[in-house]
Amino acid sequence: MSLPLEHLSAGLCANLEYLFTDIDDTLTSGGLLPDHAYTSLWKLMRAGIKPVPVTGGPAGWCDLIARLWPVAGVIGESGAFYFVYDRRGKKMRRVFAQSEELRQENSEKKENLRRRILAEVPGAAAASDQIYRIADLAIDIRQDVPPLPPAEVEKIYKIVRASGAVCATSSIHVNCWFGDYDKISSMKDFLAREAGRPLEEMQEKILYIGDALNDEPAFREIRHCVGVANILPVLGAMKYPPRYICANKSAEGFTEAAEFILKARSGFTLPE
């Protein structure tokens, strides 16, 4: 059972090194990034906590985010890669879950899958940002199209699984890809390479914040996870819900969590 955010321990807040966060409807509200959420990223970074957005969003987004946002890196396309921008050296480092050869091999299968879904599921559309994606196929189910009925979304799942692909549902898309990676596998890779320690050794130094069904792998694997309040309607469908829940939805929930962490961090005294 998920607990209110106030149960998050001050000790964790004091020791926190990385804060992983979903973007759509976690950092954003109504499709926009509010000033208070962006300011919260800056506050976290200045307090010594490294934000790392984790998104189903495209490589084009991730390049911009890694360059321009106050973040330590960004994980994109549901774990297909992560980008880290070295501001001193002015160089982008891109780490992919699959080789270039395998990504090219999967590209044709991805296009065939797109054609089949759009032909068989009326009302579905390829996401408008599909042209900026490298590894995955994003099917729009309520971003720039009228919300698809649950039965039509289920039809997409069946087509994807029949093709041998994997899918995960965000608040706006069904993300589809060929491969055995996901958000959590990329977070593990990020920690191993960038922090130099495996997830198991980082459990008391990391936090994850999300809002949707596709965040469940992170909720399962990461000990300290927070859901913003708009996750409540899908909690019943989760075997592994977040450990804590914010009182507020979307970006307001993210800011609530950030402010709670920063306040607890500033007021915490290490035991003698």
C-alpha positions in Angstrom: 0.0 0.0 0.0 1.3 3.4 -1.0 2.0 5.9 1.8 1.7 9.7 1.8 4.8 11.6 0.8 5.4 12.8 4.3 6.5 9.2 5.2 9.6 9.6 3.0 12.5 9.5 5.4 14.7 12.6 6.1 17.7 10.3 6.1 17.1 9.3 2.5 16.6 13.0 1.5 19.9 13.9 3.2 21.8 11.1 1.4 20.1 11.5 -2.0 22.5 11.7 -5.0 20.2 11.0 -8.0 16.6 11.8 -8.6 15.2 10.0 -11.6 11.9 11.4 -12.9 9.4 10.7 -15.7 8.5 13.8 -17.8 5.0 13.6 -19.4 2.4 14.4 -16.7 5.1 14.1 -13.9 7.3 17.1 -14.7 4.7 18.6 -17.0 1.0 19.6 -16.6 -1.3 19.8 -19.6 1.6 19.2 -21.9 3.6 22.2 -20.6 6.7 22.4 -18.3 5.7 24.9 -15.7 8.2 27.4 -14.3 8.0 25.9 -10.8 8.9 22.4 -12.0 11.9 23.7 -14.0 12.9 25.8 -11.0 12.7 22.7 -8.9 15.3 21.0 -11.1 17.6 23.9 -10.6 17.1 23.8 -6.8 17.8 20.1 -6.7 21.0 20.4 -8.8 22.2 23.3 -6.6 21.5 21.2 -3.5 23.8 18.5 -4.8 21.1 16.2 -6.1 21.5 15.1 -9.7 18.2 15.1 -11.7 17.9 12.5 -14.5 14.7 12.6 -16.6 13.5 9.2 -17.8 11.1 9.3 -20.7 9.5 7.6 -23.6 10.1 10.8 -25.4 12.3 10.9 -28.6 16.0 11.3 -29.1 15.4 14.9 -30.4 13.9 15.9 -27.1 16.7 14.2 -25.2 19.5 16.0 -27.0 18.0 19.3 -26.1 17.2 18.3 -22.5 20.8 17.0 -21.9 22.2 20.2 -23.3 19.9 22.9 -21.9 18.2 21.6 -18.7 19.9 21.4 -15.3 20.2 17.6 -15.4 23.0 15.0 -15.0 21.7 13.1 -18.1 18.5 11.9 -19.7 17.2 8.4 -20.5 15.0 8.3 -23.6 12.7 6.2 -25.7 11.8 4.0 -22.8 15.4 3.0 -22.1 16.8 2.7 -25.6 19.6 5.1 -24.7 20.9 7.7 -22.4 22.6 11.0 -23.2 25.0 13.0 -21.0 26.3 16.4 -22.1 29.8 17.4 -21.0 29.5 21.2 -20.7 33.2 21.8 -20.2 34.2 19.7 -23.1 31.1 20.6 -25.1 30.6 17.1 -26.2 27.5 14.8 -26.1 28.0 11.2 -25.0 25.3 8.8 -26.3 25.1 5.3 -24.8 22.7 2.9 -26.6 21.1 -0.3 -25.3 21.6 -1.9 -28.7 24.3 -1.8 -31.4 23.8 0.3 -34.5 23.5 -2.8 -36.6 20.7 -4.1 -34.5 18.9 -0.8 -34.5 19.0 -0.7 -38.3 17.8 -4.3 -38.4 14.8 -3.4 -36.2 14.0 -0.3 -38.2 12.2 -2.2 -40.9 10.3 -4.3 -38.4 9.2 -1.1 -36.6 7.9 0.4 -39.9 5.9 -2.7 -40.7 4.4 -2.6 -37.2 3.5 1.0 -37.6 1.6 0.3 -40.8 -0.3 -2.6 -39.3 -1.4 -0.7 -36.2 -2.6 2.3 -38.2 -4.4 0.1 -40.6 -6.2 -2.0 -37.9 -6.8 0.5 -35.1 -9.0 3.4 -36.2 -8.2 6.6 -34.4 -4.6 5.6 -33.6 -1.8 7.7 -35.0 2.0 7.7 -35.0 3.1 10.3 -32.5 3.8 13.7 -34.0 7.4 13.4 -32.7 8.0 10.1 -34.4 10.4 11.7 -36.9 12.8 12.5 -34.0 12.9 8.9 -32.7 15.8 6.5 -33.1 14.6 3.2 -31.6 11.0 3.1 -30.8 7.6 3.5 -32.3 5.2 5.8 -30.4 1.5 5.4 -31.0 -0.5 8.4 -30.0 -3.6 7.4 -27.9 -4.5 10.8 -26.5 -1.9 13.5 -27.1 -2.8 14.9 -30.5 -5.8 12.6 -31.1 -9.1 12.1 -29.3 -8.6 9.5 -26.5 -8.7 6.0 -27.7 -11.2 3.6 -26.0 -9.6 1.0 -23.8 -10.6 -1.8 -26.2 -8.7 -0.1 -29.1 -5.6 0.3 -26.9 -5.8 -3.4 -26.0 -6.0 -4.1 -29.7 -2.7 -2.3 -30.1 -1.1 -4.4 -27.4 -2.2 -7.6 -29.1 -0.7 -6.5 -32.5 2.5 -5.4 -30.8 2.9 -8.7 -28.9 2.1 -10.8 -32.0 4.9 -9.0 -33.9 7.4 -10.0 -31.2 7.8 -6.4 -30.0 7.5 -5.0 -26.5 5.2 -2.2 -25.4 4.6 0.1 -22.5 1.9 2.7 -21.9 2.5 6.2 -20.8 -0.1 8.8 -20.1 -0.2 9.8 -23.9 1.4 7.0 -25.9 1.9 3.3 -26.4 5.6 3.0 -26.9 6.7 -0.1 -28.9 10.1 -1.5 -29.5 12.1 -4.6 -30.4 14.5 -5.5 -27.7 14.8 -6.6 -24.0 15.6 -3.2 -22.5 13.3 -0.9 -20.6 13.5 2.2 -18.4 15.0 0.4 -15.4 17.6 -1.5 -17.4 18.8 1.9 -18.7 18.8 3.4 -15.2 21.0 0.5 -14.1 23.4 1.0 -16.9 23.5 4.8 -16.2 24.3 4.2 -12.5 27.0 1.6 -13.3 28.7 3.8 -15.9 28.1 7.3 -14.5 28.0 6.7 -10.7 30.4 3.8 -10.9 28.1 1.7 -8.7 25.4 -0.9 -9.3 21.8 -0.2 -8.4 21.9 -2.5 -5.4 24.6 -0.3 -3.8 22.7 2.9 -4.7 19.3 2.1 -3.2 19.6 4.6 -0.3 20.9 7.3 -2.6 18.3 7.4 -5.4 14.7 8.2 -5.9 12.3 7.7 -8.8 9.1 9.8 -9.5 6.5 8.8 -12.0 2.8 8.8 -13.0 1.9 5.9 -15.3 1.8 2.2 -15.9 5.1 2.3 -17.8 6.8 3.4 -14.6 6.1 0.1 -12.9 9.5 -1.5 -13.7 11.1 1.3 -11.8 8.6 1.0 -8.9 9.5 -2.7 -8.7 13.2 -2.3 -8.7 13.9 1.0 -6.9 13.3 1.0 -3.2 12.2 4.6 -2.8 9.6 5.6 -5.5 7.1 8.4 -5.5 3.9 8.7 -7.6 2.3 12.0 -8.4 -1.4 12.0 -7.6 -2.6 11.4 -11.1 -1.3 7.9 -10.8 -4.2 7.0 -8.5 -6.6 5.8 -11.3 -4.2 3.1 -12.4 -2.8 2.0 -9.0 -5.3 -1.0 -9.1 -3.7 -2.3 -12.3 -0.2 -2.3 -10.7 1.4 -5.2 -9.0 4.2 -2.9 -7.9 2.8 0.6 -7.0 5.0 3.4 -5.9 5.9 3.4 -2.2 4.8 7.0 -1.7 2.1 9.3 -3.2 2.1 13.1 -3.6 -1.0 15.0 -2.7 -0.8 16.9 -6.0 -1.0 15.9 -9.6 1.6 16.1 -12.4 4.1 19.0 -12.2 2.6 20.3 -9.0 3.2 16.9 -7.5 6.8 16.9 -8.7 7.4 20.3 -7.1 5.7 19.1 -3.9 8.2 16.2 -3.8 11.2 18.4 -4.6 10.3 20.9 -1.9 9.7 18.1 0.6 13.1 16.6 -0.2 15.0 19.9 0.0 13.3 20.9 3.3 14.0 17.5 4.9 17.6 17.6 3.5 18.3 21.0 5.0 16.9 20.1 8.4 18.5 16.7 8.8 21.3 16.2 11.2 23.5 13.1 10.8 23.6 10.9 13.9 26.8 11.1 16.0 
